[in-house]
Amino acid sequence: MVSGYAGDNPRDHCGVFGIANHDCAVELTRQGLFSLQHRGQESAGIYRYSDGKCLLHKAMGLVGDVFREMPPGFAADPGSMAIGHVRYSTAGGSNLINAQPFVVEFDTFNLGLAHNGNLSNGGYLRNHLKQGGAILQGTLDTETILHLAARQHTMGSPPWEALRVALKQTEGAYSIVALCEDGLAAYRDPYGFRPLIMGRLDDAVVFASESCALDLIGATCERDVEPGEFIIIRPDGTMESGYFDFARRKSHCIFELVYFARPDSHVFGECVYGVRKRFGATLAEESPAEADVVMPLPDGGIYAALGFAEATGIPFDLGIMRNHYVGRTFIRPSENDRRAAVRLKLNPINEAIEGKRICLVEDSIVRGNTTRERVRTLRDCGAREIHIRVSCPPHVSPCYYGIDFPSREELIANNYSIDEIAELIGADSLAYLSLDGMLSCVQEHPLNNYCHACFSGEYPLKPMATCPRT
């Protein structure tokens, strides 16, 4: 048997953007991707439509680098519809062949897809396609979805129907924007794992992973694309929407609110800034600390630290300086990359640290390497005590829906007790926000509408363990 386990495939926690019926679609998509750069820093791409023609430009690197120089035909035409993507990978695929959007050529049209998420039956589907003679160039679920749609199209289905039928064969997480000569479409998996928001800019319709991308281009946020919903915008401006699939429950990824989303965004209807402050305040109630100062590990811990400081009355201070020209260390593809980035990214301010009892607030501790490096540095700067408070529960289980927790062995909390972790990272004390405490801080959905499998091991949808013999 060949494994179809989701952990065998690259996980992609990315950002997607799409805009329909605007005469500056390419430029607005580029700006939208700038706002989503925190969701992926390895590659970026835009697929655009104008006057019956579709063109693709993608490359490795940051948005500003990828779109500094574009092909002449691409740059000269601002487009009327466009989709874009920023990507980070976690395993087996930090290269151009896996950069998105992905495009497939059908006999009568081209279909481009930008996808955020991970299919829990992706390994099964890939092997099934290969058995049927499909040639897959990359290693992404995005390509798998396009192959499924292409097979459906050969049986006579028009593009959007072919994509809907293809998605009904999948399981797992996907927020998708798609583009072809017949318009632009958005699809969201029936569990709603990953966010996808719809907005408007004058007569144009905009889709984005987070509301901060809409803010930048001056679009108004209208609503979430609902789990299991599709929305199609035709070239003539008409809109079609409906539901193509349903799940037993919604399963919004709560780690989006802990770490991934920007604090100035609204995700799953929640103000990320407000949720993170509530995380900190609840953490202070559950696990107070005797300290002279509350200090965040920037940038992720800032708003939880503010909530912790306000709840306890302990002064808040920024004793660690972040270099904003270094990207997010969690989403770097290798351990060596992450450790080097930690050293480059954060630098202490000795005068704010020396002789102090510090309550250091972290948004999360996954592998423990970043926190251990920072504790060592704070000790070197003369910190008297270091009490670490974490604004989410311990990570004990891998994620099959697009977050970089690929194995239990890499999760420090799965291998050590809290007291042992405190000793390993060099802290005087360590406490995490409880699962109940974390869930008490979200307000827009019932508590059973959130996925917290990485903290609890309770999976709303388990991966397929096997696939057909090859």
SULHU-V192535 format. One record per residue. N is the residue number from 0. RES is the residue in one letter. D_CENTER is the distance of its C-alpha to the mean C-alpha in whole Angstrom. Layout:
BEGIN
[[N	RES	D_CENTER] [N	RES	D_CENTER]]
END
This chain:
BEGIN
[[0	M	32] [1	V	29] [2	S	25] [3	G	23] [4	Y	21] [5	A	17] [6	G	17] [7	D	19] [8	N	16] [9	P	14] [10	R	10] [11	D	8] [12	H	4] [13	C	5] [14	G	6] [15	V	10] [16	F	13] [17	G	16] [18	I	20] [19	A	23] [20	N	26] [21	H	26] [22	D	29] [23	C	26] [24	A	23] [25	V	22] [26	E	23] [27	L	21] [28	T	18] [29	R	18] [30	Q	18] [31	G	15] [32	L	13] [33	F	15] [34	S	13] [35	L	9] [36	Q	10] [37	H	9] [38	R	5] [39	G	8] [40	Q	11] [41	E	13] [42	S	14] [43	A	14] [44	G	16] [45	I	18] [46	Y	20] [47	R	23] [48	Y	26] [49	S	29] [50	D	33] [51	G	32] [52	K	30] [53	C	27] [54	L	26] [55	L	23] [56	H	22] [57	K	19] [58	A	19] [59	M	18] [60	G	17] [61	L	16] [62	V	16] [63	G	20] [64	D	21] [65	V	20] [66	F	22] [67	R	24] [68	E	27] [69	M	26] [70	P	29] [71	P	32] [72	G	31] [73	F	28] [74	A	28] [75	A	31] [76	D	30] [77	P	28] [78	G	27] [79	S	27] [80	M	24] [81	A	20] [82	I	17] [83	G	15] [84	H	11] [85	V	10] [86	R	9] [87	Y	9] [88	S	11] [89	T	12] [90	A	15] [91	G	18] [92	G	17] [93	S	16] [94	N	19] [95	L	19] [96	I	20] [97	N	16] [98	A	15] [99	Q	15] [100	P	16] [101	F	18] [102	V	22] [103	V	24] [104	E	28] [105	F	30] [106	D	34] [107	T	33] [108	F	30] [109	N	27] [110	L	23] [111	G	20] [112	L	17] [113	A	13] [114	H	11] [115	N	7] [116	G	8] [117	N	11] [118	L	14] [119	S	16] [120	N	19] [121	G	18] [122	G	21] [123	Y	23] [124	L	23] [125	R	23] [126	N	26] [127	H	27] [128	L	27] [129	K	28] [130	Q	31] [131	G	32] [132	G	32] [133	A	29] [134	I	28] [135	L	24] [136	Q	24] [137	G	20] [138	T	18] [139	L	15] [140	D	15] [141	T	15] [142	E	19] [143	T	20] [144	I	19] [145	L	21] [146	H	24] [147	L	24] [148	A	24] [149	A	27] [150	R	29] [151	Q	29] [152	H	30] [153	T	33] [154	M	34] [155	G	35] [156	S	31] [157	P	30] [158	P	27] [159	W	25] [160	E	27] [161	A	26] [162	L	23] [163	R	23] [164	V	25] [165	A	23] [166	L	20] [167	K	22] [168	Q	23] [169	T	19] [170	E	18] [171	G	14] [172	A	11] [173	Y	11] [174	S	10] [175	I	13] [176	V	15] [177	A	18] [178	L	21] [179	C	25] [180	E	28] [181	D	28] [182	G	25] [183	L	22] [184	A	20] [185	A	17] [186	Y	16] [187	R	14] [188	D	15] [189	P	17] [190	Y	16] [191	G	13] [192	F	10] [193	R	7] [194	P	9] [195	L	11] [196	I	14] [197	M	17] [198	G	19] [199	R	23] [200	L	24] [201	D	28] [202	D	28] [203	A	25] [204	V	22] [205	V	19] [206	F	15] [207	A	12] [208	S	8] [209	E	10] [210	S	13] [211	C	14] [212	A	14] [213	L	17] [214	D	18] [215	L	19] [216	I	21] [217	G	23] [218	A	21] [219	T	22] [220	C	19] [221	E	21] [222	R	19] [223	D	16] [224	V	16] [225	E	17] [226	P	16] [227	G	19] [228	E	20] [229	F	20] [230	I	21] [231	I	23] [232	I	25] [233	R	28] [234	P	29] [235	D	32] [236	G	30] [237	T	30] [238	M	27] [239	E	27] [240	S	25] [241	G	25] [242	Y	24] [243	F	23] [244	D	22] [245	F	22] [246	A	21] [247	R	23] [248	R	21] [249	K	17] [250	S	15] [251	H	12] [252	C	9] [253	I	11] [254	F	9] [255	E	7] [256	L	10] [257	V	11] [258	Y	9] [259	F	6] [260	A	7] [261	R	10] [262	P	14] [263	D	15] [264	S	13] [265	H	14] [266	V	11] [267	F	13] [268	G	16] [269	E	16] [270	C	16] [271	V	14] [272	Y	17] [273	G	19] [274	V	17] [275	R	17] [276	K	20] [277	R	21] [278	F	20] [279	G	22] [280	A	25] [281	T	25] [282	L	24] [283	A	27] [284	E	29] [285	E	28] [286	S	29] [287	P	31] [288	A	32] [289	E	35] [290	A	34] [291	D	35] [292	V	32] [293	V	28] [294	M	26] [295	P	22] [296	L	20] [297	P	19] [298	D	16] [299	G	14] [300	G	17] [301	I	19] [302	Y	19] [303	A	20] [304	A	22] [305	L	24] [306	G	24] [307	F	26] [308	A	28] [309	E	29] [310	A	30] [311	T	32] [312	G	33] [313	I	33] [314	P	32] [315	F	29] [316	D	29] [317	L	27] [318	G	28] [319	I	25] [320	M	25] [321	R	22] [322	N	22] [323	H	19] [324	Y	20] [325	V	18] [326	G	14] [327	R	12] [328	T	14] [329	F	11] [330	I	10] [331	R	13] [332	P	14] [333	S	17] [334	E	19] [335	N	22] [336	D	19] [337	R	17] [338	R	21] [339	A	22] [340	A	19] [341	V	20] [342	R	24] [343	L	23] [344	K	21] [345	L	23] [346	N	26] [347	P	28] [348	I	31] [349	N	34] [350	E	36] [351	A	33] [352	I	33] [353	E	37] [354	G	38] [355	K	36] [356	R	35] [357	I	31] [358	C	28] [359	L	25] [360	V	22] [361	E	19] [362	D	15] [363	S	15] [364	I	17] [365	V	16] [366	R	18] [367	G	20] [368	N	21] [369	T	20] [370	T	22] [371	R	25] [372	E	25] [373	R	25] [374	V	27] [375	R	30] [376	T	29] [377	L	30] [378	R	33] [379	D	34] [380	C	34] [381	G	37] [382	A	34] [383	R	37] [384	E	34] [385	I	31] [386	H	29] [387	I	25] [388	R	24] [389	V	20] [390	S	18] [391	C	17] [392	P	19] [393	P	19] [394	H	17] [395	V	19] [396	S	18] [397	P	15] [398	C	12] [399	Y	13] [400	Y	10] [401	G	7] [402	I	7] [403	D	10] [404	F	13] [405	P	15] [406	S	18] [407	R	20] [408	E	22] [409	E	19] [410	L	19] [411	I	21] [412	A	22] [413	N	23] [414	N	26] [415	Y	27] [416	S	28] [417	I	27] [418	D	31] [419	E	30] [420	I	27] [421	A	28] [422	E	31] [423	L	29] [424	I	27] [425	G	30] [426	A	30] [427	D	33] [428	S	31] [429	L	27] [430	A	26] [431	Y	23] [432	L	22] [433	S	23] [434	L	21] [435	D	23] [436	G	23] [437	M	19] [438	L	20] [439	S	22] [440	C	20] [441	V	19] [442	Q	21] [443	E	20] [444	H	20] [445	P	22] [446	L	21] [447	N	21] [448	N	18] [449	Y	15] [450	C	14] [451	H	15] [452	A	16] [453	C	15] [454	F	17] [455	S	20] [456	G	20] [457	E	20] [458	Y	18] [459	P	18] [460	L	18] [461	K	20] [462	P	19] [463	M	22] [464	A	24] [465	T	27] [466	C	27] [467	P	30] [468	R	33] [469	T	33]]
END
